Amino acid sequence: MPAEPKLKLTPSERRASVALAGLFACRMLGLFLLLPVFAVAARGLPGGDDPMKVGLALGMYGLTQAFMQIPFGLASDRWGRRPVVIAGLVLFIIGSIVCAQAQDVFWITIGRAIQGAGAISAAVTAWLADATRDEVRTRAMAMVGGSIGLSFAVSLVLSPLLVGWWGLSGLFWTIACLGVASLAVARWVVPVVPRTDARSMNNAGPHAVLAHTDLLRLNFGVFVLHCTQVALFVVVPALLAHTGGLDAQALWKVYLPIIVVSFILMVPVIFIAERRRAHRGALRAAVAGLIVVCALLPMASQGFYTLALVMTAFFVAFNVLEALQPSLVSRVAPAQYKGLALGFYNTAQAAGLFCGGALGGWLAANVGTNAVFLGAAGLSVLWLAVTWALKPLP
C-alpha cells in the first residue's frame, strides 16, 4: 500500500515530539550522569566505602520511581499532563539540590529518593500520545527512545569530565540545572494539547488496567527488556574493557558508535512497521532478535570486536522495542485511563531496572558471567511466548 500523506508528522506533532524528546533527554542525562562515576566519587564521603550504601543510593531512584509512576499517571489523566510534569520536575530539582549539598551517602540517598518521586515518565508518554495521531505515534516514540539512548552515550563522555572539574557536588548541581532546562521546556515549549471528554471522565480505576490482558503482556515485556538491559550491563562493560584493553574512561569510545549505529538501523524498522501496520510482527521479530543476541553473547564475549558487534545488534532490538511498546500501550489502552495504563507500564519498567541489577549481580557473583547471558535469553524466550498472544491492532 502506498504511503499516505497523513503518515507525515504535522508541524504541531513535530514540535511536540521534538520538545518532549528534548525534555526526556535532559532529564535522563541528569540521571545517567551519575551512573559511570558515583561508586568511585562517593569514596570521599562518609559511607562511600560501603558497597551496600552506595548501591542503595543508586537504586533508591528506581525504587521511588516504581512506587510513584501510577499515581502520577493517574493524576495526569485527572488534572492534565503539563501541571503533573511540572510538579514532578520540581521534585527532581529539589532532590538534586539535596544531593549537591549532602555531606554523606545517607543524604544523597534521601535526595535520590526525592528525585525519583518525581515520576513523570508515564505523564510525558501520555502527553506525547495525546499530541500525535496513531499513524505516526511510533515514530514520535522513537524520537524519545533515541534521545534516551543518545543521552546515555553523552553521559559516558561528560560524567568523568564534570567530576574532574567540579567534584561530585558540582555533578549534582549540573543535574539540577538539567532539571531546570526540562522544566522550561515543559512550561513554555511543548504545545498545548486540548483535553478530550474521554480523558476528563476518568471513570476507570486500576482494576480496569490490571484486567486488560494485552496491557499486562506489554507490561511484562518492558519489565523483561529493562531487566535484561541492566543485567547485561553488570558484566558487559568489564568484558569490553578486558577484551579491548581499555580503561573505564575510554569505554565511551565503544558505546557511542554502538548506540548511534543501532539507532540508524532501528529507524527503517519503525518506518516499515508503520507503513504496513506491522507493529505486532515487528515486536515479535525484535524479541526473537533479543533471544539470539543473548544466546550468542557467551561465545561473542571472547573477543572485543565480536562482543561490540553483538552489542550493536542488542541495541537495535532494544531501540525497536523501546519505541514500539509504549506506542502499543497508548493504542491498546482506552482513552479514559491512558495515563494510568502508562503509569503501570513505567512501573514495570522501573521494577525491571531494579531487578536486573540485583539478578545480574547475583548470577555473576554466584554462577558466572555466562549465566547472566543465558538467563537473559531464557527470560526473552518467555517474553516471546507471552507476546505471541498479543491481539492485532484494529
MIMARKOL-939424 format. One line per 4 residues: for each residue x, y, z of C-alpha. Coordinates in nm, 3 decimals. Example, Ala and Ser with C-alpha at 12.3 -4.5 7.8 and 13.67 -1.06 7.14 Angstrom:
<recs>
1.230/-0.450/0.780 ~ 1.367/-0.106/0.714
</recs>
This chain:
<recs>
0.000/0.000/0.000 ~ 0.145/0.339/-0.095 ~ 0.226/0.587/0.180 ~ -0.049/0.828/0.268
0.007/1.198/0.338 ~ -0.121/1.155/0.693 ~ 0.188/0.946/0.773 ~ 0.388/1.271/0.785
0.414/1.449/1.116 ~ 0.224/1.776/1.119 ~ 0.411/2.087/1.239 ~ 0.232/2.064/1.575
0.314/1.693/1.610 ~ 0.676/1.754/1.514 ~ 0.709/2.037/1.765 ~ 0.554/1.829/2.044
0.768/1.525/1.960 ~ 1.095/1.719/1.945 ~ 1.014/1.916/2.262 ~ 0.914/1.610/2.465
1.213/1.413/2.337 ~ 1.433/1.704/2.445 ~ 1.263/1.710/2.785 ~ 1.321/1.338/2.826
1.682/1.374/2.708 ~ 1.766/1.647/2.961 ~ 1.608/1.459/3.248 ~ 1.759/1.122/3.155
2.100/1.281/3.103 ~ 2.068/1.408/3.460 ~ 2.002/1.051/3.572 ~ 2.270/0.883/3.358
2.548/1.126/3.455 ~ 2.567/0.968/3.798 ~ 2.595/0.605/3.693 ~ 2.952/0.588/3.548
3.127/0.768/3.837 ~ 2.930/0.755/4.162 ~ 3.082/0.436/4.305 ~ 3.429/0.590/4.271
3.348/0.955/4.350 ~ 3.149/0.865/4.664 ~ 3.455/0.715/4.834 ~ 3.547/1.056/4.971
3.218/1.078/5.165 ~ 3.118/0.909/5.491 ~ 2.956/0.578/5.395 ~ 3.103/0.590/5.044
3.326/0.290/5.104 ~ 3.027/0.065/5.182 ~ 2.905/-0.103/4.860 ~ 2.562/-0.167/5.009
2.512/0.202/5.092 ~ 2.640/0.309/4.751 ~ 2.410/0.057/4.580 ~ 2.115/0.177/4.786
2.184/0.537/4.687 ~ 2.189/0.441/4.318 ~ 1.886/0.212/4.339 ~ 1.668/0.440/4.551
1.578/0.645/4.245 ~ 1.431/0.344/4.066 ~ 1.251/0.228/4.378 ~ 1.060/0.554/4.431
1.001/0.577/4.056 ~ 0.829/0.237/4.068 ~ 0.600/0.348/4.351 ~ 0.508/0.688/4.203
0.456/0.616/3.831 ~ 0.096/0.504/3.877 ~ -0.013/0.797/4.097 ~ 0.148/1.044/3.856
-0.009/0.875/3.551 ~ -0.350/0.877/3.719 ~ -0.306/1.240/3.822 ~ -0.218/1.336/3.465
-0.545/1.181/3.344 ~ -0.739/1.383/3.602 ~ -0.560/1.720/3.605 ~ -0.373/1.728/3.275
-0.023/1.641/3.157 ~ 0.157/1.977/3.190 ~ 0.091/2.055/3.561 ~ 0.179/1.700/3.665
0.502/1.700/3.463 ~ 0.599/2.038/3.608 ~ 0.532/1.914/3.963 ~ 0.746/1.605/3.900
1.033/1.813/3.763 ~ 1.021/2.041/4.068 ~ 1.068/1.731/4.287 ~ 1.356/1.619/4.063
1.527/1.957/4.104 ~ 1.475/1.962/4.482 ~ 1.622/1.612/4.510 ~ 1.923/1.714/4.301
1.988/2.014/4.528 ~ 1.966/1.790/4.837 ~ 2.226/1.561/4.677 ~ 2.451/1.853/4.582
2.458/1.977/4.943 ~ 2.486/1.632/5.102 ~ 2.785/1.563/5.324 ~ 2.744/1.185/5.331
2.595/0.899/5.131 ~ 2.286/0.886/5.356 ~ 2.168/1.232/5.247 ~ 2.248/1.150/4.885
2.016/0.852/4.926 ~ 1.744/1.085/5.060 ~ 1.797/1.321/4.766 ~ 1.781/1.033/4.520
1.451/0.923/4.673 ~ 1.312/1.275/4.619 ~ 1.443/1.278/4.261 ~ 1.270/0.950/4.187
0.945/1.065/4.346 ~ 0.900/1.299/4.050 ~ 0.797/1.004/3.834 ~ 0.684/1.177/3.515
0.764/0.915/3.251 ~ 0.403/0.798/3.226 ~ 0.268/1.152/3.209 ~ 0.520/1.255/2.941
0.449/0.945/2.733 ~ 0.074/1.006/2.764 ~ 0.132/1.371/2.666 ~ 0.314/1.257/2.353
0.031/1.012/2.277 ~ -0.222/1.295/2.315 ~ -0.025/1.516/2.077 ~ 0.014/1.261/1.793
-0.211/1.050/1.573 ~ -0.200/0.672/1.584 ~ -0.036/0.654/1.241 ~ 0.276/0.850/1.344
0.292/0.777/1.716 ~ 0.557/0.506/1.696 ~ 0.782/0.747/1.506 ~ 0.731/1.006/1.778
0.805/0.745/2.046 ~ 1.121/0.654/1.853 ~ 1.239/1.014/1.889 ~ 1.204/0.982/2.266
1.372/0.639/2.271 ~ 1.655/0.767/2.054 ~ 1.703/1.072/2.275 ~ 1.736/0.845/2.578
1.998/0.631/2.404 ~ 2.196/0.936/2.296 ~ 2.170/1.081/2.649 ~ 2.328/0.764/2.782
2.612/0.794/2.532 ~ 2.669/1.162/2.615 ~ 2.670/1.085/2.987 ~ 2.956/0.839/2.944
3.165/1.117/2.790 ~ 3.066/1.406/3.018 ~ 3.044/1.237/3.358 ~ 3.417/1.181/3.424
3.495/1.530/3.293 ~ 3.239/1.703/3.515 ~ 3.351/1.519/3.828 ~ 3.711/1.605/3.742
3.627/1.974/3.707 ~ 3.379/2.031/3.989 ~ 3.362/1.717/4.202 ~ 3.056/1.514/4.295
2.870/1.816/4.432 ~ 2.923/2.001/4.102 ~ 2.788/1.700/3.916 ~ 2.465/1.717/4.116
2.437/2.093/4.055 ~ 2.470/2.016/3.682 ~ 2.191/1.760/3.717 ~ 1.974/2.022/3.891
2.038/2.262/3.600 ~ 1.928/1.995/3.354 ~ 1.608/1.961/3.558 ~ 1.552/2.335/3.527
1.604/2.311/3.148 ~ 1.346/2.031/3.133 ~ 1.106/2.242/3.340 ~ 1.142/2.532/3.096
1.067/2.300/2.802 ~ 0.758/2.162/2.976 ~ 0.629/2.507/3.066 ~ 0.697/2.708/2.751
0.798/2.485/2.456 ~ 0.563/2.183/2.443 ~ 0.244/2.293/2.265 ~ -0.092/2.286/2.439
-0.293/1.969/2.371 ~ -0.669/2.018/2.422 ~ -0.827/1.796/2.683 ~ -1.080/1.549/2.549
-1.404/1.441/2.713 ~ -1.281/1.082/2.724 ~ -0.968/1.184/2.908 ~ -1.156/1.407/3.150
-1.409/1.141/3.251 ~ -1.153/0.919/3.425 ~ -1.420/0.665/3.517 ~ -1.192/0.362/3.515
-0.979/0.254/3.808 ~ -0.667/0.038/3.840 ~ -0.875/-0.281/3.813 ~ -0.957/-0.193/3.451
-0.587/-0.185/3.363 ~ -0.500/-0.497/3.564 ~ -0.780/-0.690/3.393 ~ -0.661/-0.595/3.042
-0.457/-0.892/2.918 ~ -0.281/-0.713/2.631 ~ -0.167/-0.434/2.863 ~ -0.036/-0.698/3.104
0.158/-0.859/2.817 ~ 0.316/-0.525/2.729 ~ 0.397/-0.455/3.094 ~ 0.569/-0.792/3.122
0.762/-0.708/2.805 ~ 0.904/-0.381/2.932 ~ 0.995/-0.549/3.262 ~ 1.196/-0.816/3.078
1.351/-0.561/2.840 ~ 1.495/-0.343/3.114 ~ 1.578/-0.633/3.343 ~ 1.784/-0.774/3.056
1.945/-0.440/2.979 ~ 2.068/-0.376/3.334 ~ 2.168/-0.740/3.392 ~ 2.386/-0.732/3.080
2.549/-0.407/3.184 ~ 2.652/-0.560/3.514 ~ 2.906/-0.769/3.320 ~ 2.947/-0.632/2.964
3.149/-0.315/3.048 ~ 3.419/-0.519/3.224 ~ 3.427/-0.762/2.931 ~ 3.465/-0.477/2.680
3.743/-0.325/2.889 ~ 3.923/-0.659/2.925 ~ 3.896/-0.779/2.565 ~ 3.967/-0.433/2.420
4.246/-0.335/2.659 ~ 4.053/-0.024/2.763 ~ 4.015/0.157/3.092 ~ 3.681/0.283/3.223
3.737/0.636/3.092 ~ 3.779/0.505/2.735 ~ 3.461/0.295/2.719 ~ 3.265/0.587/2.577
3.459/0.534/2.254 ~ 3.288/0.195/2.227 ~ 2.940/0.291/2.350 ~ 2.896/0.598/2.133
2.931/0.431/1.791 ~ 2.729/0.129/1.909 ~ 2.434/0.346/2.013 ~ 2.450/0.575/1.708
2.474/0.285/1.459 ~ 2.196/0.093/1.631 ~ 1.968/0.396/1.622 ~ 2.032/0.443/1.250
1.948/0.076/1.185 ~ 1.636/0.098/1.401 ~ 1.474/0.381/1.202 ~ 1.383/0.180/0.886
1.233/-0.097/1.101 ~ 0.999/0.153/1.268 ~ 0.914/0.314/0.933 ~ 0.824/-0.021/0.774
0.618/-0.123/1.078 ~ 0.417/0.199/1.046 ~ 0.363/0.179/0.671 ~ 0.243/-0.181/0.686
0.074/-0.160/1.028 ~ 0.300/-0.448/1.128 ~ 0.363/-0.342/1.486 ~ 0.287/-0.683/1.634
0.512/-0.862/1.383 ~ 0.795/-0.613/1.441 ~ 0.760/-0.663/1.815 ~ 0.784/-1.041/1.782
1.082/-1.016/1.548 ~ 1.267/-0.780/1.783 ~ 1.208/-1.009/2.082 ~ 1.330/-1.305/1.876
1.639/-1.100/1.788 ~ 1.695/-1.034/2.157 ~ 1.690/-1.410/2.222 ~ 1.951/-1.470/1.951
2.173/-1.188/2.079 ~ 2.169/-1.312/2.440 ~ 2.232/-1.670/2.328 ~ 2.534/-1.560/2.121
2.691/-1.348/2.396 ~ 2.876/-1.632/2.577 ~ 3.070/-1.704/2.258 ~ 3.090/-1.344/2.135
3.228/-1.219/2.467 ~ 3.558/-1.396/2.399 ~ 3.665/-1.123/2.154 ~ 3.636/-0.745/2.155
3.503/-0.694/1.801 ~ 3.253/-0.981/1.817 ~ 3.126/-0.850/2.150 ~ 3.090/-0.497/2.012
2.908/-0.632/1.705 ~ 2.662/-0.839/1.910 ~ 2.601/-0.546/2.148 ~ 2.518/-0.331/1.845
2.258/-0.592/1.747 ~ 2.131/-0.587/2.105 ~ 2.074/-0.212/2.091 ~ 1.898/-0.237/1.753
1.645/-0.476/1.910 ~ 1.636/-0.271/2.229 ~ 1.565/0.058/2.048 ~ 1.293/-0.100/1.833
1.122/-0.243/2.141 ~ 1.166/0.081/2.334 ~ 0.980/0.264/2.057 ~ 0.712/0.006/1.979
0.594/-0.090/2.325 ~ 0.482/0.247/2.469 ~ 0.316/0.323/2.136 ~ 0.122/-0.002/2.159
0.022/0.072/2.520 ~ -0.113/0.412/2.417 ~ -0.316/0.248/2.136 ~ -0.444/-0.050/2.332
-0.548/0.145/2.644 ~ -0.888/0.320/2.628 ~ -0.853/0.699/2.633 ~ -1.005/0.749/2.978
-0.720/0.564/3.151 ~ -0.434/0.605/2.908 ~ -0.219/0.783/3.165 ~ -0.295/0.520/3.428
-0.206/0.241/3.184 ~ 0.124/0.412/3.104 ~ 0.176/0.451/3.478 ~ 0.157/0.074/3.524
0.383/0.033/3.220 ~ 0.651/0.264/3.360 ~ 0.621/0.099/3.700 ~ 0.701/-0.235/3.535
0.994/-0.066/3.360 ~ 1.136/0.069/3.687 ~ 1.090/-0.270/3.854 ~ 1.281/-0.429/3.566
1.570/-0.188/3.617 ~ 1.589/-0.272/3.987 ~ 1.553/-0.649/3.938 ~ 1.802/-0.654/3.651
2.076/-0.508/3.866 ~ 2.000/-0.740/4.157 ~ 1.960/-1.055/3.946 ~ 2.255/-0.982/3.719
2.483/-0.912/4.012 ~ 2.375/-1.229/4.194 ~ 2.420/-1.451/3.888 ~ 2.758/-1.302/3.801
2.886/-1.343/4.158 ~ 2.747/-1.690/4.229 ~ 2.722/-1.870/3.894 ~ 2.926/-1.682/3.635
2.907/-1.433/3.351 ~ 2.757/-1.675/3.101 ~ 2.468/-1.739/3.342 ~ 2.372/-1.373/3.306
2.357/-1.406/2.927 ~ 2.168/-1.734/2.929 ~ 1.931/-1.612/3.199 ~ 1.852/-1.309/2.982
1.793/-1.539/2.684 ~ 1.557/-1.754/2.890 ~ 1.358/-1.453/3.006 ~ 1.334/-1.334/2.646
1.200/-1.676/2.536 ~ 0.929/-1.644/2.798 ~ 0.857/-1.291/2.675 ~ 0.818/-1.413/2.317
0.569/-1.676/2.431 ~ 0.369/-1.413/2.620 ~ 0.385/-1.165/2.331 ~ 0.268/-1.423/2.075
-0.090/-1.396/2.206 ~ -0.100/-1.016/2.163 ~ -0.407/-0.920/1.962 ~ -0.362/-0.735/1.631
-0.444/-0.366/1.628 ~ -0.794/-0.284/1.498
</recs>
